[in-house]
């Protein structure tokens, strides 16, 4: 994957994570949005898994330290989203679907899926830490300058 494609992929993943977080805050009907939201979570997980597999197989020869930092940041954002979802924060946690059924009764397998995604996320975060990224980078809170943000958003 070339540098531009990598940066675009990371940007798209972060946009999807923000979109899911915003969806949860809007309290949409679970009948319409729950399955798509779960699909988006699974998709994000699979792309992050590909990055982690590349780090494991190809090491620092494949990714530069700043790219590993971007992966770490995206993984952190994804982990935060999964935590919100698991803590029943947001639209699907305790609302009713359009049939009037409680969320927990209608979708009992959701917590299991989220738990699996969280385990995957934690495993990948350990891989990134073991990839040789300096500890201060791996643990630093993500920071984007206003110039970077403006460039990424491209006047949106």
C-alpha positions in Angstrom: 0.0 0.0 0.0 1.5 3.3 -0.9 1.7 6.3 1.4 -1.3 8.2 0.0 -3.5 5.1 0.0 -2.5 4.4 3.6 -3.3 7.9 4.8 -6.6 7.8 2.9 -7.5 4.5 4.5 -6.7 5.7 8.0 -8.7 8.9 7.4 -11.7 6.9 6.1 -11.6 4.5 9.1 -11.5 7.5 11.5 -14.5 9.1 9.6 -16.4 5.8 9.9 -15.7 5.6 13.6 -16.9 9.2 14.1 -20.0 8.4 12.0 -20.8 5.4 14.1 -20.4 7.4 17.3 -22.6 10.2 15.9 -25.2 7.6 14.9 -25.3 6.2 18.4 -25.9 9.7 19.8 -28.8 10.4 17.4 -30.9 7.5 18.8 -31.9 5.9 15.5 -34.4 3.1 15.3 -32.5 -0.2 15.8 -34.6 -1.9 13.1 -33.0 0.4 10.5 -29.5 1.1 11.7 -28.3 -1.6 14.1 -27.3 -4.2 11.5 -25.5 -1.5 9.4 -23.7 -0.2 12.4 -22.5 -3.7 13.4 -21.4 -4.2 9.8 -19.4 -1.0 10.0 -17.8 -2.1 13.2 -16.9 -5.5 11.7 -15.5 -3.8 8.6 -13.3 -1.5 10.7 -12.1 -4.4 12.7 -11.1 -6.3 9.6 -9.2 -3.4 8.1 -7.3 -2.8 11.4 -6.6 -6.6 11.5 -5.0 -6.3 8.1 -2.8 -3.5 9.3 -1.8 -5.6 12.4 -1.1 -8.6 10.3 1.2 -6.5 8.1 3.0 -5.2 11.1 3.5 -8.7 12.4 4.6 -10.2 9.1 6.6 -7.3 7.7 7.6 -5.3 10.7 8.9 -1.8 10.5 10.1 -2.4 7.0 6.4 -2.1 5.8 5.3 0.8 8.0 7.2 3.9 9.2 6.9 4.9 12.8 4.5 7.7 12.0 2.2 5.2 10.2 2.3 2.9 13.1 1.3 5.9 15.2 -1.7 6.5 13.0 -2.7 2.9 13.3 -2.3 3.1 17.0 -4.5 6.2 17.1 -7.2 4.7 15.0 -7.1 1.5 17.1 -7.5 3.7 20.2 -10.5 5.5 18.7 -12.0 2.2 17.7 -11.5 0.9 21.3 -13.2 4.0 22.7 -16.2 3.4 20.4 -16.5 -0.2 21.4 -16.3 0.8 25.1 -19.2 3.2 24.6 -21.2 0.6 22.8 -20.5 -2.0 25.4 -21.4 0.3 28.3 -24.8 0.7 26.7 -24.2 4.3 25.8 -26.1 5.5 22.8 -29.1 4.7 20.7 -29.2 0.9 20.8 -28.5 0.4 24.5 -31.8 0.6 26.2 -34.2 1.8 23.6 -37.0 0.0 22.0 -37.2 -1.1 18.4 -40.1 -0.2 16.2 -42.0 -3.3 17.3 -41.8 -2.0 20.9 -39.4 -4.8 22.1 -36.6 -4.0 24.4 -33.1 -3.9 22.9 -31.7 -6.6 25.2 -34.5 -9.0 24.3 -34.4 -8.3 20.5 -30.6 -8.4 20.1 -29.0 -10.6 22.8 -26.0 -11.6 20.7 -24.8 -8.0 20.3 -22.9 -7.9 23.6 -21.1 -11.1 22.5 -20.1 -9.5 19.2 -18.8 -6.4 20.8 -16.9 -8.4 23.4 -15.1 -10.3 20.5 -14.3 -7.0 18.8 -12.9 -5.6 22.0 -10.6 -8.7 22.5 -9.5 -8.3 18.8 -8.8 -4.6 19.5 -6.7 -5.3 22.6 -4.7 -8.0 20.9 -3.9 -5.6 18.0 -2.9 -2.8 20.4 -0.4 -5.2 22.0 1.0 -6.0 18.6 1.5 -2.3 17.8 3.2 -1.8 21.2 5.5 -4.8 20.4 6.3 -3.4 16.9 9.0 -1.2 18.4 7.1 2.1 18.6 8.5 4.2 21.3 6.4 4.0 24.4 5.7 7.7 24.5 4.3 7.6 21.0 2.1 4.6 21.6 0.6 6.0 24.7 0.3 9.7 23.7 -3.1 11.2 23.2 -3.7 11.8 19.5 -3.1 15.4 18.4 -3.9 16.9 15.0 -2.9 20.4 14.2 -5.4 22.8 12.7 -3.4 22.8 9.4 -3.5 19.0 9.2 -7.2 18.9 10.0 -7.9 21.6 7.4 -5.9 19.6 4.8 -7.7 16.4 5.7 -11.1 17.9 5.5 -10.3 19.8 2.3 -12.7 22.6 2.9 -15.7 20.5 4.1 
